[in-house]
Amino acid sequence: MDTKSPNSIGLDPTRLEKAGDLLVEEIEEGSISAASLTVARHGFLALARGFGHEKPSSPEAVTGDSVFLLASISKPISVCALMLLVERGKIGLNDPVDTHLPEFEGEHKRDVLVRHLLSHTSGMPDMLPENVELRKAHSPMSGFVEAALRTPLLFPPDTDFRYQSKGILLAGEIVERTTGRPLRDFLKSELFDAAGMTSTSLGLGGRAVDDTVWCGADADDTRSGTDWGWNSEYWRDAGHPWGGVHSTGPDLARLLQVFLDHGRCKDGSLFSPHTIREMTRDQNQHLRAPWGLGWGLRDSLVWNFFGDICSRNTFGHTGSTGTVAWADPVTGLSCVILANDMVEEGRMLKRVSNVVASAVLE
């Protein structure tokens, strides 16, 4: 993605500077210790800047290209893999899940369709009852899949909305069984390489944890410091499709631009415009729970901190480690905020997003 000055693409540089100042203030207050801010418009990068340090008490400064654990921004990325297979005729959105995962048995499970996994209406839970035990035991993803296949539904499919990581886990398992390849390898060759996302990987991608930004503002945070927590080599490289992608602000801006450009990328067409439309339109109107396929929408009630003044067409996703990525098709603006902790249940992300959205001059 080429760089242009903010003024040349209709953005107020003073307001972008103010957005960065808000992140500096949070670092000075100690609520986070690292962040990056990336802003693009009309396919050009206007800002990619880092703040703070990659590790608590470390002198190594965060840059615009520092690698963060994305947490749940991984969800729409994993869904992209499945949608590529929909385009190729390998999977249907209205396929019953048990046609791809025969072990998916239990009450109401034969009524769960693939599309329900992607729009948080499948009835699957967010986290498994065995989640902590599986992580403490350093279970591979296959252990999580086995538990997810047998866990009961919380409600009959398509009758309610419940944000759920385990639906995305099963979507990733469908990709693996359909292609015969690990999801991380399929994503690299079919999505990341094609979109020019050279610093993105599901799992560590051959890096060491020390090559990435620490999760958590405090090095003694128990979420971060255990051998199964955010910063453990086990969890960083486990490859969980609901939260295990590592990336940079500019790489995410490249992916968002593919969606703003109706599926086109530098080397041609990555997605059909029809796929882009389906992924970014409300699939849950009958439930009054706006969500696309993978992507959250501006008026979704959970995990979306895109700000208050972007258009209703805005789509994106948030991650519990303190991240958000969104794009507004009306203004051609995209914004990626990567931090290393969630502040005030996401209100920091919303405040920064509001300032970025206000920078549009025309």
C-alpha positions, 0 to 999 in steps of 0.5 A: 500500500503506497503512502500519501500525505493526509491532506492529499487524500482529504484527511486532517493531519492535526486530527490524526495527530490528536488520535495518536495523542490519545494513545500516548495519554493511555500509555502515560496513565499506565492502562496500556504500554504499547499501541500502533495506529494505522489510517488509510483512505482510498487505498493509500496509507496516511499514517502508520505509527507506533507508541510505547514499548514492545515489552513492559520495561523494555527499551524497544519502541513500538513502530507502525510495523510492530506485530501484535496478537489480534485476538478476535480480529482473527475471526473474520480473517478465518471466515475469509478462508471458508468464503474462498471455498464457498466461491470455489464450490467446495462448501455451501453456506446453507450446508448443514454443519454435520455434512462436513463434521459428522461427529457434530451430533446432539439436540438441534445440531442437525439444524445448524447451517454453516452460515450460522457459525459465521453470524453467531447464531449457531447456539455454540458457546463462546468458550468451552467449559473445559477451556482452562483445563485444555489450555493448562494441558497445552492441548492442540487445537484438535482437543478443542475441536473434539470438545466443541463437537460434543458440547451442547448448544445453548439454543436452537440455531437461528433463534438467538444471537450469542457471540461465540468463538467455538462456531468459528473454531468449527468453521476453521475445522471445516476448512481443514477437512475440506482442503486437507491442509492446516488452516494456518497454511491455507490462510498464508498461501490463499489469503495473506500472500495474495493480499500482500499481508507479508507480516501476518500469520495464524500462530507465530509464523516462525517468529519467537514470542519476543519478536511480537508485542507483549499482551497486557500492560503489566508483565506480572498480569496472570493472564499473560505470565502463565505457561498457557496465557497470552504470552506463552509460546504454547498459546501464541502458536496454537493457531486458534482461528477465533483469536490466534492471528498475529499481524500489523496495522498496515497488513490489516489495512491491506485486507480492509482495502480488499473489501473496500475495493469489492474484492480486488487486490494488487494482483487481481481479484481475491474475492467476488464482489458478491462475497464482499457484499454478503460478508458485510451485510446484516445476516441477522435482521430477523433477530435484530442482532446486526452481524455479517459473515465474520465481520461485525457491523457498526450497530452490532451490540458487542465487540465493535468499537468503531466510533459513533460518527462513521457510517452505518455501512462500517464493518470491522472487528475488535479483539480482547487484547485491545485491538480494533480494525474497521473500514467505512465504505462511504468515506473510503476510510480504514482504521486499525488500532492495535494496543496490548490491553482492553481499556474501559471495555473498549471505550478508548478504542471508540474515542480514538476511532471517533477522532480518526473518523472526524479527520475526513475533510471531504 
